Every structure is written in structure tokens, then in C-alpha cells.
Amino acid sequence: MLDAAELPVPAAYATQVAHDANALLAKVSGYLKPEDLPLLEAAFKFSAECHKSQLRKSGEPYITHPLAVADILADHHLDAQALMAAFLHDTMEDTGVTKLELTERFGKPIAELVDGLSKLEKLEFQSKEEAQAENFRKMLMAMARDVRVILVKLADRLHNMRTLDHMREDKQRRIAAETLEIYAPIANRIGLHAIYQELEDWSFKYLHPMRYEVLGKALKAARGNRREVVSKILDAIKHKLHEAKVEATVYGREKHLASIYRKMQEKHLSFSEVLDIYGFRVIVKDVPTCYLALGTLHGLYKPRPGTFKDYIAIPKPNGYQSLHTALSGPYGTPIEVQIRTHDMHKVAQAGVASHWMYKSGDDGVSDVQQKTHQWLQSLLEIQSMSGDSVEFLEHIKVDLFPGEVYVFTPKGKILTLPQGATAVDFAYAVHSDIGNRCIAVRINYDLMPLRTQLKTGDQVEIITATTARPNPNWLNFVVTGKARSHIRHFLKTMRYEEAVALGDRLLNQAVRALMNQAADIPLDAWERYVKENAPSRQDEILADIGLGKRLGVVVAQRLLTLAGLLSEGETHAGPILIRGTEGVAVQFSRCCNPIPGDPIIGIIKQGQGLVIHTHDCPQVVGRHSKFDPDKLLEVEWDVPAGKLFDVQIKVLAMHERGVLAQIAAAISEAAANIENVRMDNEAEGDRYTEISFTVQVENRQHLARVMQSLRSLERVVRIHRLKGQNGHA
């Protein structure tokens, strides 16, 4: 027993703190080993001593906070190490205690837990996006190493939300927004349903205090008005199940305020229109009895079409299992019912914490652990593919929010994806290599576009090709963090490799210009240059040249000087050959849309690589030029046969039936592909119409053949090529 007189807290609080601490020790003695209790007591006393001079905003001794956090975790039967970490979680951050000291006093596992939690707090409540993202990344990485980190953190955040009244209003709103955006979804994702609901309700209270108050009063009034109906439904359900010899525990449950408010927002309803604020839960002994109870209740009240969900056969990603159904009750009152076993109920209430609460070895609990582990591993994979903390946060946020679809592989395996997920998301969920190489998809045996959004029950088969690679346009429609991070990582790598290749070509051209001939740079010259530009590598220097971050001629001059090869004389460099296969390191400007056969000129643009313009592009030459003429590079086409380029043409044709089909046929006969068609407003009265085409051609001569083919049509009045994004001729 802890003696109030021994505690280093103000006398006014000593008795209460000692009472709460002893009550906690009594609570955990029911499930911890007897030898764990002295360790807990020692951790509590050490924390109280460390925080003895600190007070909370409420004026209470600071030790009341770690004590409350440990008490929340004790309700979930967390082990002694987690409870000790709860007592100590602020000591490193706020009192100057070192990790080494904690290790010596309490052992390495405790010190690691506290260290992980301490790192999370360093950037807490800062307003900068980068600070929040870095804090979040550290938290999830710590969680991936030991899931108890996030359990302690969620208990810490829950107690902070319970005592948020003592904070300034602006801080209340900031903390509530962060809780709603990050911590509540994590609690939901790992199955801590009760904590998730309470965090949502507290966030709602501080973000929308007036709405929270009004809705709370309305709900209290509705309680009285609907008590008789709810009681009648509850009795009817119990009686019907008893008649069918189904042993069950049945009780009503009131939906929490945040979920009612969310439903009002999503469906544009007033409170009076939200009839299903009450639900009913039926707890039975085993899985077959769940389905027997479902059939019994469908015989009592008519089920509402499209509302039945079987989360027993297909559990949610956090391991949750239940049967959900919606019924039309007396007076048309909608009734939501959940049916589950006792073990499923334990998991539904405690989520991953059920691993500590119920060590019965049942399949449901082990399945929760497995699903949580898989999610944590996916976080590590996304982290490794993300460029920085902000990008990481962007990638995983979508995975935290509810709403899933369940789809099948050709072999019948079930995959769970977020609402709105596409075939590409599915491909990456199967394996990153499948995602990188996918070219087509069959959904329910039909070929469909890769951007098709999947629905629950779809069977999805991905078609791959060994030469395929991710398309940058996929980023416009994929929703999962795994898909986004892998696509971005691949594109960055691809861009880097292409920039290195282009930089090598530009450097060689500069060497020829300075030497009047090709010359190899000796290895020792490269090594000396790299040392001068530490910590760069040779490939990084070449990439910088390709991306316009370094001038090739400057690098070449220094390398040749270091090698003792630089000589005086007139310089001349041959043109850079443009093949159209360089990837993102060579871009074709949209202001003039050059195609092979057009006279072209190049310019290195900072961070973009080599940008190709036509010779007469006003962006490059003339009084509207934006570039220094000295920085223009001589380039020539060297395009292999079969390479296609987009070009825009505009056709003025008679406004008659079938004219579009006739023009399209002529373009096809000229061996050109149509990428896009746009019918413009009627031109020159109602006799003519303008049609814009984006067609793919090999070169300027091919385009000439296409235009000649169109000019031969009687109903074509005028045709011309468009240049630039705005359609200038």
C-alpha cells in the first residue's frame, strides 16, 4: 500500500493520489503476477519524484496524468511493462531523465517504450505541417516496432482530451483536430472501438461546441420520447429469439454523438430525420447461432434491402467480426442490429488490446494480431518508399479512415481495400511487382480500364507484361498509400536514371566542345572532382547536369583541368541527338508541341532537364523569349522508326450527320491514331462545326499525309495544325 505521507505531492492532493494509485494496484492485481506489483509501485514512485515540482493546467500534481493513463491501460489488461511505461512516459521529455538511467533502473524494454513515446512528444502541437508529419512518422515507426507504444499513446491522448477544458480555446481546437485526423482513426484501425468513439466525441465537442451542445440536448430529449418504442422492440427481439430456442444476450445501444452528427452531414439530414439513433446487439455462443439469430430476426421484422453485411465471413481489416442487418420495426422505425459471439464481442471492444485482455488462444484474437502486424509491416514498406515525412503522412492517411471494399483474386483470396480503390490499387495490394508491371485488368471476367473503381464482390485479375512500368497518370486515381508510394518511388528512380544518362551525354558534348574531339575523363580526375563536391557521387553530378542543376560545360572544364587535358583553341560541339525515348529527362514543350521534322532547339531548365522547343517558338526566340540565347543548345532529331508523337489539329467541317465518322476514318486510313476528340461550339452559324483532334504521328511528313487525306474530303472546309496548350495555330 502506498502511504499518502510518502508521496512528493502537495498535501491537498496526497490522500486522493494515494487512493487512486492503490486502487489501480488493486485492479491490476487481479490479472498481473504478484511479483509485478512491486515493479509498478517503484515506477510510480520514481515518476512522482521526477514530476514533483510540476503541475497540470488544472493545478493538479502532474503525477495524476501518468496515473490516469496507466488506469486506462489497466482497463484493457495491458502488461506490467506497458503500465510502467505509462507511469514513466513523460519523464524523459519533461524531467531530463536519460534513457540510460531508465535502462539501469527498470530494464531495456521499459526504456525503449518510454524512449519511443518521448520522441513522439518533441514536436507535439506545433503548427508547421512538416513538424506534425515528422511527429506522426516517428509515432508510427515506434508503433511498428512495438504496438504497445501506440496503446500508451492513445491512453495518453484520451486523458488529455478528457481534461482539455483547462487549455486555451485555440489549443483546444488544434488538439481536437489532430485527434480527429490522426489518433481516433488509428484507434479505429487497430480495433479499440470504445477509445475511438470517445476520442471522436471529445473532438466533436471542442471543434463544434455549439453543435455538440444542441445535439446532446436533442438526444437527451429523444431518449425520453423513444424509450417506449425502444423497450417494445427490445422485448420483441428477446421473445422471438426465446421462441426459436436461441440463447442470447440482447441489449440496446445508443449511437455516440459524433457518429450521429457525421450521418446528418453525409446524408444532409436534420436530427429529427435520423431515426436510427438506437441499435441493438445480440450476443450468442457460436458462429452457427449467429446465422440462426439472423434468420429469426428477419422473420420478426422485414430486412431493408442492401443493408446486410457479413463481417464474420469477411472480417474488417482490424479483425472485427459481426453480422450487421437493418430492419423495419414498428411504425417503420429503422432498426440496426449487430449479431456476434462472445469472443467476437471481446475483440470488437478491445481490438488488438484483446491480446492482453483475453489470453484464451481463440482464433479471433490471433487473427487480430496477424492483421495488425500486416498493417504495421505495410507502414514500414510505405516509409521506405516515401521521400519525406509529409509524403509519408499523405500516403497513409487514406488507410486510416473507415470504408472498405472486399474483392477476390482469381484463386478466391479476399483482399480488403479502401472505398474508391481501383484496379491499380488492387495490383499493388497483391504485390509491388504486380503493380509495377500491370497493363490491363479483368473485372468479373470482362476487360476494364485500370482506373475502374472496385466494388465489394468483384473478382479481379491483373494482366502484366515484363516490359511494363508505372504510368505517372496513375497518381491521379489511385487511393492507397502503398500504390502511391510505390509509383512515386519508381518514377523518382526512373527520372534519376534518365537524368544520369542525359547528363552523361551533355557532359560528353561539353568535353568535345572544349577539346575539339571526344576524350575520356580519367578516374582520378573524377575522384578529385567528387571530393571537391562532397558528399556527391559521380552519378549524382551527372544527374544534376541532366536536370539542369549544373552546367555541363562548367563541370567539363573543371574535370579536364584536373586531368591536365584542357587545351586552347576553337571549340565546336556536335548537336545533341533527340530520340524521343529519353523519358522524363527530355521533355517536349507544350507551348509549341514539336514533332520529328520540325526544326528544334533545346534548353536546360532548372530541375526539369532538357526541354525541346521548335526553332520559331516565341517562348525561346524573338522579343517574347524568356531565355538567355547563350544557354540554348543545338539539338537534332534521331528518332527510331515507329515512335509516335502527339500533335493537335483543328478541322472546320460542314455540320452534317456522319461527318465525324468520315473524318475519323480518313485519319485511320492515313495510319495515325486518334488520342482525343473535342467537338467545339458551332462556328460561322449553324452550317459548320469545329472539331479538334489529338492524333499520334511519326513525324512531320506523316502529319502532312494525314492533313492531305482530310483535305480531300468534300465536307472538310479548312484544316490546320495547333501549337501550344491553348490551341494556337
C-alpha positions in Angstrom: 0.0 0.0 0.0 1.2 3.5 -0.9 1.2 5.9 2.0 0.0 9.5 1.2 2.6 10.9 3.5 5.4 9.4 1.4 4.2 10.9 -1.9 6.0 14.1 -3.1 2.8 15.9 -4.0 1.0 18.9 -2.3 -0.7 17.9 0.9 -4.1 18.9 -0.5 -3.8 16.2 -3.2 -1.8 13.5 -1.4 -4.7 11.5 0.0 -6.5 11.4 -3.3 -3.4 10.5 -5.3 -2.5 7.7 -2.9 -6.1 6.4 -3.0 -6.1 6.3 -6.8 -2.7 4.7 -7.0 -3.7 2.0 -4.5 -7.0 1.4 -6.4 -5.0 0.9 -9.6 -2.7 -1.6 -7.9 -5.7 -3.5 -6.6 -7.2 -3.5 -10.0 -4.1 -4.9 -11.8 -3.5 -7.5 -9.0 -6.5 -9.4 -10.5 -4.5 -10.3 -13.6 -0.8 -9.5 -13.1 1.7 -11.7 -11.4 2.3 -10.8 -7.7 6.0 -10.2 -8.5 4.9 -7.4 -11.0 3.3 -5.2 -8.3 6.5 -4.0 -6.6 7.9 -3.1 -10.0 4.8 -1.0 -10.7 5.0 0.7 -7.3 8.6 1.5 -7.9 7.9 3.0 -11.3 5.0 5.1 -9.9 7.2 6.4 -7.0 10.0 7.3 -9.4 7.7 9.2 -11.7 6.1 11.0 -8.8 9.6 12.1 -7.7 10.6 13.2 -11.2 7.4 15.3 -11.6 7.2 16.6 -8.0 7.6 20.2 -8.9 5.3 20.1 -11.9 1.6 21.0 -12.1 -1.0 20.4 -14.8 -3.0 23.4 -16.2 -5.8 22.4 -13.8 -3.5 22.9 -10.8 -3.3 19.2 -10.0 0.0 17.5 -9.4 1.4 16.3 -12.8 1.6 12.6 -11.5 -2.2 12.5 -11.8 -1.8 12.3 -15.5 0.5 9.3 -15.8 -1.6 7.6 -13.1 -4.8 8.2 -15.2 -3.0 6.9 -18.4 -2.0 3.7 -16.6 -5.6 3.3 -15.3 -7.0 3.4 -18.8 -4.5 0.8 -19.9 -5.3 -1.4 -16.9 -8.9 -1.5 -18.1 -7.5 -3.2 -21.2 -5.4 -5.5 -19.1 -2.1 -4.3 -20.5 1.0 -6.0 -19.2 3.3 -4.6 -16.4 5.9 -3.2 -18.9 3.2 -1.1 -20.6 1.8 0.1 -17.3 5.3 1.1 -16.1 5.9 2.9 -19.4 2.6 4.8 -18.8 3.9 5.9 -15.4 7.2 7.0 -16.9 6.1 8.2 -20.4 6.8 11.9 -19.7 10.0 11.6 -17.6 12.5 11.7 -20.4 10.6 14.5 -22.2 9.8 16.7 -19.3 12.2 16.0 -16.4 15.6 15.3 -18.0 15.8 11.6 -17.1 18.0 9.8 -19.6 17.3 6.5 -21.4 20.4 5.0 -19.7 19.0 5.8 -16.3 15.7 4.2 -17.1 17.5 1.1 -18.5 19.6 0.7 -15.3 16.5 1.2 -13.1 13.8 -0.7 -15.0 15.4 -2.6 -17.8 15.8 -2.1 -21.6 12.2 -2.9 -22.7 10.7 -0.2 -20.5 13.4 2.3 -21.6 12.7 1.5 -25.2 9.0 2.1 -24.8 9.5 5.4 -22.9 12.1 6.5 -25.5 9.7 5.8 -28.3 7.0 7.8 -26.6 9.3 10.7 -25.7 10.3 11.1 -29.4 6.7 11.5 -30.2 6.2 14.4 -27.9 9.1 16.6 -29.0 7.1 18.1 -31.9 3.7 17.9 -30.4 1.2 20.7 -31.1 3.5 22.6 -33.5 1.6 24.2 -36.3 4.0 23.6 -39.1 3.0 20.8 -41.5 6.4 19.3 -41.5 6.6 19.1 -37.7 3.3 17.3 -37.5 4.2 14.9 -40.3 7.6 14.1 -38.7 5.9 13.6 -35.3 3.4 11.2 -37.0 6.1 9.3 -38.9 8.1 8.7 -35.7 5.0 7.6 -33.9 4.0 5.0 -36.5 7.6 3.8 -36.8 7.7 3.3 -33.0 4.4 1.6 -33.2 5.7 -0.8 -35.9 8.4 -1.9 -33.5 6.1 -2.4 -30.5 2.4 -2.0 -30.7 2.3 -1.1 -27.0 3.7 2.3 -27.9 0.5 3.3 -29.6 -1.6 1.8 -26.9 0.1 4.0 -24.3 -0.1 7.0 -26.7 -3.8 6.6 -27.2 -4.5 6.3 -23.5 -2.3 9.5 -23.0 -4.3 11.3 -25.7 -7.6 10.1 -24.3 -6.8 11.5 -20.8 -5.6 14.8 -22.4 -9.0 15.1 -24.2 -10.9 14.4 -21.0 -9.1 17.3 -19.3 -8.9 19.7 -22.3 -11.2 22.2 -20.6 -8.2 23.8 -18.9 -6.5 24.7 -22.3 -6.9 27.9 -24.3 -9.6 27.7 -27.0 -7.2 27.8 -29.9 -5.1 25.0 -28.4 -8.3 23.0 -27.7 -9.3 23.3 -31.4 -5.8 22.4 -32.6 -5.5 19.3 -30.4 -9.1 18.2 -31.2 -8.4 18.5 -35.0 -5.2 16.5 -34.6 -7.1 13.9 -32.6 -9.8 13.6 -35.1 -7.4 13.4 -38.1 -4.8 11.0 -36.6 -5.4 9.4 -33.3 -9.1 8.5 -33.5 -8.6 6.8 -36.9 -5.6 4.8 -35.5 -7.7 3.6 -32.6 -10.4 2.5 -35.0 -7.8 0.9 -37.3 -6.4 -1.3 -34.5 -9.9 -2.1 -33.2 -10.0 0.0 -30.0 -13.6 0.8 -30.6 -14.5 2.4 -27.2 -11.5 4.6 -27.3 -12.2 5.6 -30.9 -15.7 6.6 -30.1 -14.7 8.7 -27.1 -11.9 10.4 -28.9 -14.4 11.3 -31.7 -16.9 12.7 -29.3 -14.4 14.8 -27.4 -13.0 16.1 -30.8 -16.6 17.0 -31.9 -17.2 18.8 -28.6 -14.1 21.1 -29.0 -14.3 21.6 -32.8 -18.1 22.3 -32.8 -19.1 23.2 -29.2 -22.5 24.8 -30.1 -23.5 21.9 -32.3 -22.3 19.4 -29.7 -24.4 21.1 -27.0 -27.6 21.3 -29.2 -27.3 17.8 -30.5 -26.7 16.5 -26.9 -29.9 18.1 -25.7 -31.8 16.8 -28.7 -30.5 13.3 -28.0 -31.5 13.5 -24.3 -35.0 14.6 -25.3 -35.2 11.8 -27.8 -34.3 9.3 -25.1 -37.5 10.0 -23.3 -39.6 10.2 -26.4 -38.4 7.0 -27.9 -37.9 5.0 -24.6 -41.3 3.2 -25.0 -40.6 2.2 -28.7 -37.1 1.0 -27.9 -38.3 -1.0 -24.9 -41.0 -2.6 -27.1 -38.5 -3.6 -29.8 -36.1 -5.0 -27.2 -38.8 -7.2 -25.7 -40.0 -8.4 -29.1 -36.4 -9.4 -30.1 -35.9 -11.3 -26.8 -39.2 -13.0 -27.1 -38.7 -14.1 -30.7 -35.2 -15.5 -30.0 -36.5 -17.3 -27.0 -39.3 -18.9 -29.1 -36.6 -20.1 -31.6 -34.6 -21.6 -28.7 -31.7 -19.2 -29.4 -29.8 -18.4 -26.2 -28.7 -14.8 -26.5 -27.9 -11.7 -24.5 -29.7 -8.7 -26.1 -29.3 -5.1 -25.3 -29.9 -1.7 -26.9 -27.1 0.8 -27.5 -27.3 4.5 -28.3 -25.1 5.8 -31.0 -22.4 8.3 -30.0 -22.9 12.0 -30.8 -20.1 12.2 -33.4 -21.5 9.3 -35.5 -25.0 10.9 -35.4 -23.5 14.2 -36.5 -21.5 12.5 -39.2 -24.6 10.8 -40.6 -26.5 14.1 -40.6 -23.7 15.7 -42.5 -23.2 12.9 -45.0 -26.9 12.4 -45.8 -28.0 16.1 -45.3 -30.5 15.2 -42.6 -31.9 17.1 -39.6 -31.7 15.4 -36.2 -35.4 14.6 -36.4 -34.8 12.7 -39.6 -32.1 10.5 -38.0 -34.4 7.8 -36.7 -31.8 5.0 -36.1 -30.0 6.6 -33.2 -30.6 3.3 -31.3 -29.2 0.0 -32.3 -29.4 -3.5 -30.8 -26.7 -6.0 -30.1 -27.3 -9.8 -29.9 -24.5 -11.9 -28.3 -24.7 -15.7 -28.8 -22.5 -18.7 -28.1 -21.1 -19.6 -31.5 -21.0 -18.8 -35.2 -23.9 -21.1 -36.4 -26.1 -19.5 -33.8 -25.3 -16.0 -35.3 -26.9 -17.0 -38.6 -29.8 -18.7 -36.8 -30.4 -15.5 -34.9 -30.2 -13.5 -38.1 -32.9 -15.7 -39.7 -35.1 -15.4 -36.7 -34.9 -11.6 -36.6 -35.6 -11.4 -40.4 -38.8 -13.3 -39.6 -39.7 -10.8 -36.9 -39.1 -7.6 -38.9 -38.6 -7.1 -42.6 -35.0 -6.6 -43.6 -34.2 -3.4 -45.5 -32.7 -4.4 -48.9 -29.0 -3.8 -49.4 -28.2 -3.4 -45.7 -27.0 -6.9 -44.7 -23.2 -7.2 -44.2 -21.4 -10.4 -43.2 -18.3 -9.4 -41.3 -18.0 -12.9 -39.9 -17.2 -14.5 -43.3 -15.2 -11.4 -44.4 -13.8 -9.7 -41.2 -12.8 -6.0 -41.3 -9.1 -5.2 -41.6 -8.9 -4.6 -37.8 -10.2 -8.1 -37.1 -13.8 -7.0 -36.3 -16.5 -9.7 -36.9 -20.3 -9.4 -36.7 -23.4 -9.8 -38.7 -25.0 -6.4 -39.5 -28.6 -6.0 -40.6 -31.1 -3.2 -40.8 -34.8 -4.0 -40.2 -38.1 -2.0 -40.5 -39.5 -2.0 -37.0 -42.8 -0.8 -35.6 -44.2 2.3 -37.2 -41.5 2.0 -39.9 -38.7 2.7 -37.4 -35.3 1.6 -38.8 -33.6 -0.8 -36.5 -29.9 -1.6 -36.8 -28.8 -5.0 -35.3 -25.3 -6.5 -34.7 -25.1 -10.2 -34.1 -21.8 -11.7 -32.8 -20.3 -14.4 -30.5 -18.9 -13.6 -27.0 -15.3 -13.9 -28.4 -16.1 -11.6 -31.3 -17.6 -9.1 -28.8 -14.3 -9.1 -26.8 -12.3 -8.3 -30.0 -14.9 -5.7 -31.1 -14.5 -3.8 -27.8 -10.7 -4.2 -27.3 -9.2 -4.7 -30.7 -5.5 -5.5 -30.6 -5.6 -5.0 -26.8 -7.6 -8.2 -26.6 -4.3 -9.9 -26.9 -3.6 -8.9 -23.3 -7.1 -8.9 -22.0 -8.2 -12.4 -23.2 -5.3 -14.9 -23.5 -7.7 -17.7 -24.4 -5.9 -18.6 -27.7 -9.1 -18.2 -29.7 -8.8 -17.7 -33.4 -10.4 -14.3 -33.4 -7.7 -12.7 -31.2 -4.8 -14.3 -33.1 -6.4 -13.1 -36.3 -6.5 -9.5 -34.9 -2.8 -9.8 -34.0 -2.0 -11.0 -37.5 -4.0 -8.3 -39.3 -2.4 -5.6 -37.1 1.1 -7.0 -37.8 0.4 -6.9 -41.5 -0.7 -3.3 -41.3 2.3 -2.3 -39.3 4.6 -4.0 -41.9 2.8 -2.1 -44.7 3.6 1.1 -42.8 7.3 0.2 -42.8 7.1 -0.5 -46.6 5.4 2.8 -47.3 8.0 4.6 -45.1 10.9 3.1 -47.1 9.3 4.3 -50.4 8.4 7.8 -49.2 10.7 10.7 -49.8 10.0 12.6 -46.6 7.6 12.8 -43.6 5.0 14.9 -45.3 4.8 12.5 -48.2 4.6 9.5 -45.8 1.7 11.2 -43.9 -0.1 11.8 -47.2 0.3 8.2 -48.3 -1.0 6.5 -45.1 -3.8 8.9 -44.2 -6.3 7.3 -46.6 -5.6 3.9 -45.0 -6.7 5.2 -41.6 -10.2 6.1 -42.5 -13.2 3.7 -42.5 -14.9 2.4 -45.6 -13.7 -0.7 -47.3 -14.5 -2.9 -50.3 -13.8 -6.6 -50.3 -12.7 -8.1 -53.6 -11.5 -11.5 -54.7 -8.3 -12.7 -56.5 -8.8 -15.4 -59.3 -7.9 -18.0 -56.7 -10.6 -16.8 -54.3 -8.4 -15.0 -51.8 -10.2 -11.9 -50.3 -8.4 -8.6 -50.3 -9.6 -5.5 -48.3 -9.2 -2.1 -50.0 -10.4 1.4 -49.1 -13.5 2.8 -50.7 -12.7 4.1 -54.1 -9.8 1.8 -54.7 -9.0 1.0 -58.3 -7.6 -2.0 -60.2 -4.1 -0.4 -59.9 -4.6 -0.3 -56.1 -5.5 -4.0 -56.2 -2.4 -4.8 -58.2 -0.1 -3.2 -55.7 -2.0 -4.8 -52.8 -1.2 -8.2 -54.3 2.5 -7.4 -54.8 4.5 -4.3 -55.7 5.9 -6.1 -58.7 2.4 -6.9 -60.0 1.6 -3.2 -59.6 4.7 -2.0 -61.4 4.1 -4.3 -64.4 0.3 -4.2 -64.7 -1.1 -3.3 -68.2 -4.7 -4.4 -68.0 -7.4 -5.9 -65.8 -10.3 -8.3 -66.0 -13.1 -7.5 -63.5 -15.6 -10.3 -63.3 -14.0 -11.7 -66.5 -14.5 -8.5 -68.5 -11.6 -6.3 -69.7 -11.9 -2.9 -67.9 -9.8 0.2 -67.7 -7.2 0.2 -64.9 -8.8 3.3 -63.3 -12.0 1.3 -62.7 -13.2 1.7 -59.1 -13.8 -1.7 -57.5 -17.0 -2.8 -55.7 -17.4 -5.4 -53.0 -17.7 -8.9 -54.5 -15.7 -8.1 -57.7 -13.3 -10.8 -58.9 -10.2 -9.1 -60.2 -7.4 -10.5 -62.4 -4.4 -8.3 -63.2 -2.7 -8.7 -66.6 1.0 -7.9 -66.6 3.9 -7.5 -69.0 7.6 -7.9 -68.2 8.5 -4.6 -70.1 5.7 -2.5 -68.5 6.3 0.2 -65.9 4.2 2.5 -63.8 2.4 5.4 -65.5 2.6 8.8 -63.9 -1.1 9.3 -64.7 -2.0 6.5 -62.2 -1.3 9.0 -59.4 -4.4 10.8 -60.5 -6.7 8.0 -59.4 -5.0 5.5 -57.0 -6.1 5.9 -53.4 -4.0 3.5 -51.3 -0.8 4.7 -49.6 1.1 1.6 -50.9 0.2 2.2 -54.5 1.0 5.9 -54.3 4.4 5.4 -52.5 5.5 2.7 -55.0 4.5 4.6 -58.1 6.3 7.8 -56.8 9.4 5.8 -55.8 9.6 4.1 -59.2 9.1 7.4 -61.1 11.7 9.2 -59.0 14.2 6.3 -59.6 13.4 6.3 -63.3 13.8 10.0 -63.5 17.1 9.8 -61.7 18.4 7.1 -64.1 17.3 9.0 -67.1 18.8 12.2 -65.8 22.1 10.4 -65.3 22.1 9.2 -68.9 21.2 12.6 -70.3 23.8 14.3 -68.1 26.5 11.9 -69.4 25.5 12.9 -73.0 25.6 16.6 -72.2 29.0 16.3 -70.4 30.5 14.4 -73.4 29.2 17.2 -75.7 30.8 19.8 -73.5 34.1 17.8 -73.5 34.0 17.7 -77.3 33.4 21.4 -77.4 36.4 22.2 -75.2 38.8 19.6 -76.8 37.7 19.6 -80.4 37.4 15.8 -80.0 36.0 13.2 -77.8 38.0 12.4 -74.6 37.7 10.1 -71.7 37.9 11.6 -68.2 40.5 9.7 -66.1 39.2 8.1 -62.9 41.5 10.1 -60.7 40.1 13.3 -62.1 36.6 12.2 -61.3 37.7 11.2 -57.7 39.2 14.6 -57.1 36.2 16.4 -58.5 33.8 14.3 -56.3 35.9 15.2 -53.3 35.6 18.9 -54.1 31.8 18.5 -54.3 31.4 16.2 -51.3 29.2 14.4 -50.5 28.3 14.0 -54.2 28.9 10.9 -56.2 29.7 10.7 -59.9 26.2 9.6 -60.8 24.7 12.5 -58.7 26.8 15.0 -60.6 25.7 13.6 -63.9 22.0 13.7 -62.7 22.5 17.3 -61.7 23.7 18.1 -65.2 20.8 16.2 -66.8 18.3 18.1 -64.5 19.8 21.5 -65.2 21.2 21.9 -61.7 24.8 22.1 -63.0 26.1 23.4 -66.4 27.8 20.6 -68.3 30.5 23.0 -69.7 31.5 24.1 -66.2 31.8 20.5 -65.0 33.7 19.5 -68.1 36.1 22.4 -67.8 37.0 21.5 -64.2 37.4 17.8 -65.0 39.7 18.4 -67.9 41.7 20.9 -65.8 42.1 18.3 -63.1 43.1 15.7 -65.7 45.6 18.1 -67.4 43.8 17.6 -70.7 42.4 21.1 -71.3 43.9 22.8 -74.4 43.4 26.2 -76.1 41.8 26.5 -79.5 38.5 26.9 -81.2 35.8 24.8 -79.9 33.0 23.0 -81.6 30.4 20.6 -80.4 28.1 18.5 -82.4 24.3 18.6 -81.8 22.6 16.5 -79.1 20.6 13.8 -80.7 16.9 13.6 -79.6 15.5 10.1 -79.9 12.2 10.5 -78.1 13.0 7.6 -75.8 14.8 9.5 -73.1 11.8 9.5 -70.7 11.2 12.4 -68.3 14.8 13.8 -68.5 13.9 15.2 -72.0 10.6 17.0 -72.3 8.8 18.3 -75.3 7.4 21.8 -74.6 3.6 22.2 -74.7 4.0 25.8 -75.9 4.9 24.6 -79.4 4.5 20.7 -79.4 7.5 19.8 -81.6 7.4 16.6 -83.6 10.2 15.0 -85.7 10.8 17.0 -88.8 10.3 20.4 -87.0 13.5 22.4 -86.7 14.2 22.3 -82.9 16.3 23.9 -80.2 17.0 22.7 -76.6 17.4 24.5 -73.3 18.4 23.1 -69.9 15.7 24.2 -67.4 16.5 24.0 -63.7 15.0 20.8 -62.2 13.4 19.7 -65.4 16.2 18.5 -67.6 16.4 19.2 -71.3 13.3 20.9 -72.8 12.8 20.8 -76.6 11.1 23.7 -78.5 10.6 24.4 -82.1 13.0 27.0 -83.7 10.3 29.5 -84.1 8.7 29.1 -80.7 8.1 32.7 -79.3 9.0 31.4 -75.8 12.6 30.8 -77.0 13.3 33.3 -79.8 12.1 36.8 -80.5 11.2 39.6 -78.2 9.0 37.3 -76.1 11.8 35.0 -75.3 12.2 34.1 -71.6 15.7 32.5 -72.0 19.3 33.7 -72.4 20.4 32.9 -76.0 23.8 31.7 -74.7 22.0 28.9 -72.8 20.3 27.4 -75.9 21.7 24.0 -77.0 21.9 22.7 -80.6 19.7 19.6 -80.9 18.7 17.3 -83.8 16.1 14.5 -84.3 17.3 10.9 -84.3 14.1 9.1 -83.8 13.8 5.4 -84.4 11.0 4.1 -86.7 7.6 3.5 -85.0 8.0 6.1 -82.3 4.8 8.2 -82.1 4.3 11.8 -81.1 1.1 13.7 -80.1 0.0 16.6 -82.3 -3.2 18.7 -82.4 -5.1 19.5 -85.5 -8.4 21.5 -85.9 -10.9 20.8 -88.6 -13.7 23.1 -89.8 -16.3 20.9 -91.5 -19.9 21.1 -92.6 -22.3 20.5 -89.8 -23.9 17.3 -91.2 -24.7 13.8 -89.9 -21.8 11.3 -90.2 -19.1 13.9 -90.7 -17.2 12.9 -87.6 -17.1 9.3 -88.6 -15.9 10.2 -92.1 -13.0 12.3 -90.7 -12.1 9.7 -88.2 -12.0 7.0 -91.0 -9.7 9.3 -93.1 -7.3 9.7 -90.2 -7.2 6.0 -89.6 -6.6 5.3 -93.2 -3.5 7.6 -93.0 -2.1 5.2 -90.3 -2.5 7.7 -87.5 -4.0 7.0 -84.1 -6.7 9.3 -82.6 -6.0 10.0 -78.9 -8.7 12.6 -78.2 -11.6 14.3 -80.0 -13.4 17.5 -78.9 -16.4 18.9 -80.6 -16.2 22.7 -80.3 -19.2 25.1 -80.5 -20.8 25.6 -83.8 -18.8 28.0 -85.9 -19.8 30.5 -88.6 -23.5 30.0 -88.0 -25.1 26.5 -87.9 -23.6 25.3 -91.2 -20.2 24.4 -89.9 -18.6 22.9 -86.8 -15.1 22.8 -85.4 -13.5 19.5 -84.3 -10.2 19.3 -82.5 -8.2 16.1 -82.7 -5.1 14.9 -80.9 -3.5 12.4 -83.2 -0.3 10.4 -83.0 2.1 10.6 -85.9 5.7 9.5 -86.5 6.9 12.8 -87.9 6.1 16.0 -89.9 5.8 14.1 -93.2 3.3 11.7 -91.6 1.3 14.6 -90.4 1.3 16.1 -93.9 -0.2 12.9 -95.2 -2.9 12.9 -92.6 -3.8 16.5 -93.4 -3.8 15.8 -97.1 -6.2 12.9 -96.6 -8.6 15.2 -94.7 -8.4 18.0 -97.3 -9.6 15.5 -99.9 -12.9 15.2 -98.1 -15.7 17.3 -99.6 -17.2 18.2 -96.2 -13.9 19.5 -94.8 -13.7 23.3 -95.3 -10.4 24.1 -93.5 -7.7 22.3 -91.5 -4.6 23.5 -89.6 -2.2 22.3 -87.0 -2.4 23.7 -83.5 0.6 24.5 -81.3 0.5 25.1 -77.6 -1.8 24.2 -74.8 -4.3 26.9 -75.7 -4.6 25.7 -79.3 -2.7 28.5 -81.1 -2.0 27.8 -84.8 
